[in-house]
Each structure stands twice: as C-alpha cells, then as structure tokens.
C-alpha cells in the first residue's frame, strides 16, 4: 500500500533545501540544463504542501537522455525510465535521502511553462494560494490513501487557477 498523503504547514527551510540540491545539479549538469527551478507547493512561501521538494530541470531536448541522466544518476538520483508521462523524464531522490522529485522537461514546452506559471501566480496571489491550500487539505483528508484520487480531486481547482494565471500573465 502506498504511503498516506500528508499535508504539512509551510517549512521556511524548503527554499534552502532546494538551493543546496540545485547548486549541486548546476555543477553536475553544466550547460545541459538551461534552467533549474524549485516548483510545486514547497516553492510557494506560506503554502501547505506534501513535504516533497519538486525540482524542474529545463533542457533543450529530452533526447538523447545521456546529457542529464548520467550526471543526475551520478549524484545518486534514481531515474524512473518507466514513468508514463511522455512530456518529462522523472527521477527520485537517492535511497535514504529526503523525498525529492526531479522533472526534466523540454525548455519552452507547455509542460515546462505550466508549473512555473502556476507557482508564480500563487506566489503573487495570496487569496488563490489560500484557496488552493483549503482544497489540498480537503482532498488529502478525503483521499488519504489514494494518491491518484487526491490528484484528480484537485484538478478543477488547479485548472481554475491556471486560467486566472494565464490571464494575469498576459
């Protein structure tokens, strides 16, 4: 059985955790990474979150994978080649380390821009962040042991915020 969904209050140490990991990635990846960004709920000050540091690495192309797979696995990250999402390459934290998800996406693609827009909008709109936090708490309570159900239950709220974010970004 999968571990239960845990939503915790914002931890001000999260940005520093990202910064340390991101600095190591920058050194290992060099110019293979156009950008390395802290994404997800832990990247939004004050937002409740699952205690997982999400990092997006933007690359010129997802193929060939050696330019990023070799350095990241060299750092101990576990490449999940079987990840079904075709718009990214996915890695997990080294065994025994703090939960970290790496999302390698193609620079300029919708899938790369989406989490940045969502993050930036929530950072600038406290009301939307509070609304999202309430939905996350409700969904986590209702789908504590059902991760796909939790994600699906949040979808309507996420897409509503993305529509507002798109208008804001224009």
JOQUIUR-V95692 format. One record per residue. N is the residue number from 1. RES is the residue in one letter. PHI is phi in whole degrees, 0 to 359 (NA if undefined). NEAR is the number of other ideal C-beta (glycine too) atoms within 8 Angstrom. Layout:
N:RES:PHI:NEAR / N:RES:PHI:NEAR
This chain:
1:X:NA:3 / 2:X:293:5 / 3:X:291:4 / 4:X:295:6 / 5:X:285:10 / 6:X:239:8 / 7:X:251:9 / 8:X:239:9 / 9:X:292:4 / 10:X:303:12 / 11:X:248:8 / 12:X:297:6 / 13:X:279:6 / 14:X:303:13 / 15:X:300:10 / 16:X:292:7 / 17:X:299:10 / 18:X:299:13 / 19:X:301:8 / 20:X:296:8 / 21:X:294:11 / 22:X:299:11 / 23:X:296:8 / 24:X:296:9 / 25:X:294:15 / 26:X:301:10 / 27:X:295:7 / 28:X:289:10 / 29:X:271:14 / 30:X:55:8 / 31:X:281:4 / 32:X:293:8 / 33:X:254:13 / 34:X:287:6 / 35:X:214:8 / 36:X:225:11 / 37:X:236:11 / 38:X:278:13 / 39:X:234:11 / 40:X:80:12 / 41:X:297:10 / 42:X:291:15 / 43:X:268:13 / 44:X:250:12 / 45:X:307:7 / 46:X:88:6 / 47:X:277:12 / 48:X:294:10 / 49:X:200:14 / 50:X:289:8 / 51:X:284:8 / 52:X:233:10 / 53:X:274:14 / 54:X:261:14 / 55:X:234:16 / 56:X:253:15 / 57:X:250:14 / 58:X:262:13 / 59:X:236:14 / 60:X:296:5 / 61:X:208:6 / 62:X:281:9 / 63:X:231:4 / 64:X:288:5 / 65:X:277:8 / 66:X:305:6 / 67:X:298:10 / 68:X:243:14 / 69:X:295:10 / 70:X:299:8 / 71:X:295:13 / 72:X:289:15 / 73:X:292:11 / 74:X:296:7 / 75:X:277:10 / 76:X:103:8 / 77:X:293:12 / 78:X:259:10 / 79:X:283:10 / 80:X:257:8 / 81:X:297:5 / 82:X:273:4 / 83:X:301:8 / 84:X:284:4 / 85:X:285:6 / 86:X:282:4 / 87:X:271:8 / 88:X:209:11 / 89:X:247:12 / 90:X:238:12 / 91:X:227:12 / 92:X:242:10 / 93:X:300:10 / 94:X:299:8 / 95:X:309:6 / 96:X:82:3 / 97:X:264:8 / 98:X:300:6 / 99:X:301:9 / 100:X:218:13 / 101:X:245:13 / 102:X:252:12 / 103:X:243:13 / 104:X:265:14 / 105:X:229:14 / 106:X:283:12 / 107:X:305:10 / 108:X:89:5 / 109:X:286:9 / 110:X:302:6 / 111:X:295:9 / 112:X:279:13 / 113:X:283:9 / 114:X:306:9 / 115:X:293:13 / 116:X:289:11 / 117:X:298:12 / 118:X:299:12 / 119:X:300:14 / 120:X:296:10 / 121:X:296:15 / 122:X:296:13 / 123:X:297:10 / 124:X:263:6 / 125:X:228:10 / 126:X:301:6 / 127:X:294:6 / 128:X:294:11 / 129:X:296:13 / 130:X:293:8 / 131:X:298:10 / 132:X:295:13 / 133:X:300:10 / 134:X:296:8 / 135:X:295:11 / 136:X:301:13 / 137:X:297:10 / 138:X:299:9 / 139:X:293:11 / 140:X:295:12 / 141:X:292:7 / 142:X:283:9 / 143:X:235:12 / 144:X:309:8 / 145:X:247:7 / 146:X:225:7 / 147:X:301:8 / 148:X:300:6 / 149:X:296:9 / 150:X:299:13 / 151:X:298:8 / 152:X:296:7 / 153:X:295:11 / 154:X:277:11 / 155:X:308:8 / 156:X:301:6 / 157:X:294:10 / 158:X:302:10 / 159:X:292:8 / 160:X:296:8 / 161:X:293:14 / 162:X:298:12 / 163:X:299:8 / 164:X:295:11 / 165:X:296:12 / 166:X:297:9 / 167:X:298:7 / 168:X:301:9 / 169:X:290:8 / 170:X:291:4
